[in-house]
Amino acid sequence: MEILKDLALAFIMLIRIGAVLRIVYCFICMGADEEQSTTYKKRIRNTIIFYIMAECVWVIKDLVMSYYM
């Protein structure tokens, strides 16, 4: 069970770091290419939505695990 918790924590950290790096990358590309700024804004918005949904999944998993354990 301890390995599963460590794996879940590693996966959460990977999602967080990936989302932050994606947002930073989109900001850099948006600064370099003014014509595509609306596309990069959409990508940033989608990344934030993905991050919120991923965090909600982990919170729901923790609630279910604490309820049954």
N, CA, C and O atoms as a DFTB+ gen file, in Angstrom:
276 C
 N C O
     1  1       0.828      -1.200       0.000
     2  2       0.000       0.000       0.000
     3  2       0.873       1.265       0.000
     4  3       0.491       2.297      -0.552
     5  1       2.037       1.162       0.623
     6  2       2.936       2.314       0.679
     7  2       3.486       2.648      -0.713
     8  3       3.683       3.817      -1.046
     9  1       3.729       1.622      -1.511
    10  2       4.225       1.854      -2.870
    11  2       3.166       2.556      -3.704
    12  3       3.490       3.412      -4.527
    13  1       1.911       2.203      -3.500
    14  2       0.817       2.840      -4.232
    15  2       0.696       4.311      -3.864
    16  3       0.444       5.144      -4.735
    17  1       0.872       4.645      -2.588
    18  2       0.820       6.050      -2.160
    19  2       1.980       6.843      -2.750
    20  3       1.807       7.980      -3.189
    21  1       3.167       6.232      -2.755
    22  2       4.326       6.910      -3.344
    23  2       4.144       7.125      -4.842
    24  3       4.512       8.172      -5.374
    25  1       3.586       6.151      -5.504
    26  2       3.321       6.270      -6.934
    27  2       2.289       7.365      -7.215
    28  3       2.439       8.129      -8.168
    29  1       1.253       7.440      -6.393
    30  2       0.235       8.480      -6.559
    31  2       0.832       9.870      -6.337
    32  3       0.531      10.800      -7.086
    33  1       1.669      10.015      -5.321
    34  2       2.313      11.311      -5.064
    35  2       3.241      11.707      -6.211
    36  3       3.296      12.873      -6.601
    37  1       3.962      10.736      -6.742
    38  2       4.843      11.030      -7.878
    39  2       4.029      11.448      -9.097
    40  3       4.420      12.359      -9.827
    41  1       2.902      10.786      -9.316
    42  2       2.060      11.124     -10.452
    43  2       1.456      12.519     -10.303
    44  3       1.370      13.269     -11.275
    45  1       1.039      12.862      -9.093
    46  2       0.496      14.203      -8.843
    47  2       1.560      15.266      -9.093
    48  3       1.285      16.293      -9.715
    49  1       2.774      15.018      -8.608
    50  2       3.852      15.981      -8.827
    51  2       4.180      16.111     -10.311
    52  3       4.471      17.209     -10.783
    53  1       4.139      15.010     -11.047
    54  2       4.386      15.050     -12.484
    55  2       3.319      15.878     -13.198
    56  3       3.640      16.637     -14.113
    57  1       2.062      15.743     -12.794
    58  2       0.983      16.532     -13.396
    59  2       1.179      18.008     -13.090
    60  3       1.029      18.849     -13.976
    61  1       1.512      18.331     -11.849
    62  2       1.700      19.734     -11.463
    63  2       2.858      20.369     -12.224
    64  3       2.724      21.464     -12.769
    65  1       3.984      19.684     -12.258
    66  2       5.161      20.222     -12.944
    67  2       4.894      20.342     -14.446
    68  3       5.283      21.329     -15.071
    69  1       4.233      19.342     -15.022
    70  2       3.923      19.385     -16.444
    71  2       2.994      20.535     -16.803
    72  3       3.171      21.183     -17.834
    73  1       2.004      20.788     -15.955
    74  2       1.075      21.886     -16.217
    75  2       1.786      23.232     -16.139
    76  3       1.565      24.106     -16.978
    77  1       2.625      23.393     -15.146
    78  2       3.355      24.661     -15.001
    79  2       4.302      24.869     -16.182
    80  3       4.379      25.968     -16.731
    81  1       5.018      23.824     -16.570
    82  2       5.933      23.952     -17.705
    83  2       5.184      24.242     -19.003
    84  3       5.664      25.008     -19.839
    85  1       4.018      23.636     -19.172
    86  2       3.216      23.894     -20.378
    87  2       2.748      25.349     -20.424
    88  3       2.776      25.979     -21.481
    89  1       2.324      25.874     -19.290
    90  2       1.874      27.273     -19.240
    91  2       3.038      28.218     -19.523
    92  3       2.886      29.183     -20.272
    93  1       4.194      27.945     -18.929
    94  2       5.373      28.784     -19.176
    95  2       5.764      28.728     -20.655
    96  3       6.078      29.752     -21.261
    97  1       5.740      27.521     -21.229
    98  2       6.060      27.374     -22.653
    99  2       5.090      28.173     -23.525
   100  3       5.507      28.833     -24.477
   101  1       3.805      28.114     -23.201
   102  2       2.815      28.860     -23.992
   103  2       3.020      30.362     -23.856
   104  3       2.858      31.096     -24.831
   105  1       3.379      30.837     -22.649
   106  2       3.657      32.259     -22.482
   107  2       4.873      32.686     -23.297
   108  3       4.877      33.763     -23.893
   109  1       5.894      31.854     -23.325
   110  2       7.090      32.182     -24.105
   111  2       6.758      32.220     -25.596
   112  3       7.168      33.141     -26.304
   113  1       6.023      31.229     -26.065
   114  2       5.640      31.205     -27.481
   115  2       4.703      32.361     -27.825
   116  3       4.761      32.901     -28.929
   117  1       3.848      32.736     -26.890
   118  2       2.932      33.846     -27.124
   119  2       3.707      35.158     -27.257
   120  3       3.339      36.023     -28.052
   121  1       4.774      35.301     -26.480
   122  2       5.602      36.497     -26.587
   123  2       6.389      36.537     -27.872
   124  3       6.664      37.613     -28.404
   125  1       6.755      35.372     -28.378
   126  2       7.559      35.319     -29.601
   127  2       6.710      35.466     -30.854
   128  3       7.181      35.997     -31.859
   129  1       5.468      35.004     -30.808
   130  2       4.609      35.022     -31.990
   131  2       3.288      35.707     -31.642
   132  3       2.371      35.079     -31.113
   133  1       3.207      36.984     -31.943
   134  2       2.028      37.777     -31.595
   135  2       0.782      37.348     -32.372
   136  3      -0.335      37.486     -31.873
   137  1       0.965      36.832     -33.582
   138  2      -0.183      36.459     -34.413
   139  2      -0.929      35.255     -33.852
   140  3      -2.136      35.127     -34.058
   141  1      -0.232      34.377     -33.153
   142  2      -0.836      33.158     -32.625
   143  2      -1.205      33.281     -31.144
   144  3      -1.378      32.267     -30.468
   145  1      -1.325      34.493     -30.640
   146  2      -1.576      34.676     -29.207
   147  2      -2.925      34.097     -28.776
   148  3      -3.047      33.592     -27.660
   149  1      -3.931      34.163     -29.636
   150  2      -5.231      33.599     -29.249
   151  2      -5.154      32.072     -29.137
   152  3      -5.807      31.475     -28.281
   153  1      -4.365      31.455     -29.993
   154  2      -4.190      30.002     -29.920
   155  2      -3.495      29.613     -28.629
   156  3      -3.894      28.648     -27.977
   157  1      -2.464      30.349     -28.251
   158  2      -1.737      30.027     -27.031
   159  2      -2.569      30.334     -25.787
   160  3      -2.452      29.638     -24.779
   161  1      -3.404      31.366     -25.847
   162  2      -4.309      31.631     -24.725
   163  2      -5.290      30.484     -24.539
   164  3      -5.602      30.102     -23.411
   165  1      -5.776      29.936     -25.650
   166  2      -6.676      28.783     -25.591
   167  2      -5.964      27.570     -25.003
   168  3      -6.540      26.824     -24.211
   169  1      -4.714      27.383     -25.396
   170  2      -3.935      26.256     -24.872
   171  2      -3.676      26.418     -23.373
   172  3      -3.720      25.440     -22.626
   173  1      -3.408      27.644     -22.935
   174  2      -3.218      27.901     -21.503
   175  2      -4.501      27.611     -20.751
   176  3      -4.469      26.993     -19.687
   177  1      -5.620      28.044     -21.285
   178  2      -6.910      27.796     -20.645
   179  2      -7.189      26.299     -20.551
   180  3      -7.654      25.818     -19.518
   181  1      -6.908      25.563     -21.623
   182  2      -7.122      24.122     -21.612
   183  2      -6.200      23.418     -20.618
   184  3      -6.599      22.443     -19.981
   185  1      -4.979      23.906     -20.485
   186  2      -4.052      23.331     -19.512
   187  2      -4.548      23.556     -18.091
   188  3      -4.457      22.663     -17.249
   189  1      -5.068      24.736     -17.825
   190  2      -5.596      25.032     -16.488
   191  2      -6.816      24.166     -16.201
   192  3      -6.967      23.664     -15.087
   193  1      -7.683      23.985     -17.183
   194  2      -8.852      23.121     -17.005
   195  2      -8.414      21.684     -16.739
   196  3      -8.973      21.021     -15.866
   197  1      -7.418      21.194     -17.483
   198  2      -6.892      19.850     -17.247
   199  2      -6.345      19.724     -15.837
   200  3      -6.600      18.725     -15.164
   201  1      -5.596      20.722     -15.378
   202  2      -5.007      20.676     -14.046
   203  2      -6.088      20.629     -12.971
   204  3      -5.980      19.859     -12.016
   205  1      -7.118      21.438     -13.118
   206  2      -8.209      21.447     -12.140
   207  2      -8.921      20.103     -12.118
   208  3      -9.237      19.582     -11.048
   209  1      -9.171      19.543     -13.287
   210  2      -9.845      18.239     -13.339
   211  2      -8.970      17.142     -12.742
   212  3      -9.478      16.259     -12.050
   213  1      -7.671      17.184     -12.997
   214  2      -6.767      16.179     -12.447
   215  2      -6.706      16.269     -10.928
   216  3      -6.690      15.244     -10.247
   217  1      -6.672      17.483     -10.394
   218  2      -6.661      17.646      -8.940
   219  2      -7.976      17.163      -8.328
   220  3      -7.980      16.566      -7.251
   221  1      -9.078      17.418      -9.009
   222  2     -10.379      16.957      -8.500
   223  2     -10.440      15.431      -8.452
   224  3     -10.998      14.864      -7.513
   225  1      -9.881      14.775      -9.439
   226  2      -9.867      13.312      -9.452
   227  2      -9.095      12.785      -8.246
   228  3      -9.530      11.834      -7.597
   229  1      -7.951      13.400      -7.947
   230  2      -7.156      12.925      -6.813
   231  2      -7.850      13.216      -5.494
   232  3      -7.748      12.420      -4.561
   233  1      -8.548      14.329      -5.394
   234  2      -9.282      14.636      -4.159
   235  2     -10.420      13.649      -3.963
   236  3     -10.650      13.175      -2.851
   237  1     -11.129      13.339      -5.031
   238  2     -12.225      12.364      -4.936
   239  2     -11.668      10.991      -4.560
   240  3     -12.271      10.282      -3.753
   241  1     -10.537      10.612      -5.128
   242  2      -9.906       9.332      -4.783
   243  2      -9.546       9.294      -3.305
   244  3      -9.778       8.288      -2.633
   245  1      -8.978      10.389      -2.793
   246  2      -8.626      10.437      -1.375
   247  2      -9.858      10.359      -0.483
   248  3      -9.824       9.706       0.561
   249  1     -10.949      11.019      -0.882
   250  2     -12.185      10.951      -0.100
   251  2     -12.745       9.540      -0.057
   252  3     -13.177       9.068       0.995
   253  1     -12.739       8.871      -1.192
   254  2     -13.251       7.498      -1.247
   255  2     -12.371       6.574      -0.431
   256  3     -12.873       5.724       0.305
   257  1     -11.057       6.734      -0.554
   258  2     -10.142       5.881       0.210
   259  2     -10.281       6.105       1.710
   260  3     -10.240       5.145       2.480
   261  1     -10.445       7.348       2.136
   262  2     -10.600       7.614       3.563
   263  2     -11.956       7.144       4.085
   264  3     -12.081       6.796       5.259
   265  1     -12.957       7.132       3.230
   266  2     -14.289       6.681       3.644
   267  2     -14.303       5.176       3.864
   268  3     -14.910       4.695       4.820
   269  1     -13.655       4.445       3.007
   270  2     -13.684       2.989       3.104
   271  2     -12.557       2.400       3.948
   272  3     -12.570       1.203       4.237
   273  1     -11.611       3.195       4.337
   274  2     -10.504       2.643       5.145
   275  2     -10.591       3.080       6.566
   276  3      -9.744       2.709       7.379
